[in-house]
């Protein structure tokens, strides 16, 4: 649920700010540019990541769109990850 709310906020902010500056909204819709950017990002991700990581990311993206309550283990895993990063 938060994924959709966050995406709506981002898209609304981009379009709102662009329209506030009297921008032409039709200029934002560039399918070829989107293909180039997302294709390059996906290709770079596939090239630089082992199959194990690609499968883990795919599973995480699918879980991101499911609405479920996080358990205390999920929060502890996130805290351990942040502790290791910092």
BELWO-V757213 format. One record per residue. N is the residue number from 1. SS is DSSP state (@ for helix, = for strand, . for the rest). PSI is psi as a letter, one per 30 degrees, with the letter a starting at -180 (* if undefined). OMEGA is omega in whole degrees, 0 to 359 (none if undefined). Layout:
n	ss	psi	omega
N	SS	PSI	OMEGA
N	SS	PSI	OMEGA
This chain:
n	ss	psi	omega
1	.	e	181
2	@	f	178
3	@	e	182
4	@	e	178
5	@	e	178
6	@	e	178
7	@	e	179
8	@	e	179
9	@	e	180
10	@	e	182
11	@	e	178
12	@	e	179
13	@	e	180
14	@	e	181
15	@	e	179
16	@	e	178
17	@	e	179
18	@	e	180
19	@	e	177
20	@	f	178
21	.	g	178
22	.	h	178
23	.	l	177
24	.	j	185
25	@	f	180
26	@	f	179
27	@	f	180
28	@	f	182
29	.	j	181
30	.	j	184
31	@	e	180
32	@	e	179
33	@	e	177
34	@	e	178
35	@	e	180
36	@	e	184
37	@	e	183
38	@	e	177
39	@	e	179
40	@	e	179
41	@	e	179
42	@	e	178
43	@	e	178
44	@	e	178
45	@	e	181
46	@	e	180
47	@	e	189
48	@	f	186
49	.	k	174
50	.	l	183
51	@	e	179
52	@	e	181
53	@	e	179
54	@	e	179
55	@	e	179
56	@	e	178
57	@	e	178
58	@	e	178
59	@	e	180
60	@	e	178
61	@	e	178
62	@	e	178
63	@	f	182
64	@	e	182
65	.	f	175
66	.	k	178
67	.	j	177
68	.	l	179
69	.	k	180
70	.	k	178
71	.	l	178
72	@	f	176
73	@	e	177
74	@	e	179
75	@	e	179
76	@	e	177
77	@	e	179
78	@	e	179
79	@	e	178
80	@	e	179
81	@	e	179
82	@	e	179
83	@	e	179
84	@	e	180
85	@	e	182
86	.	*	none
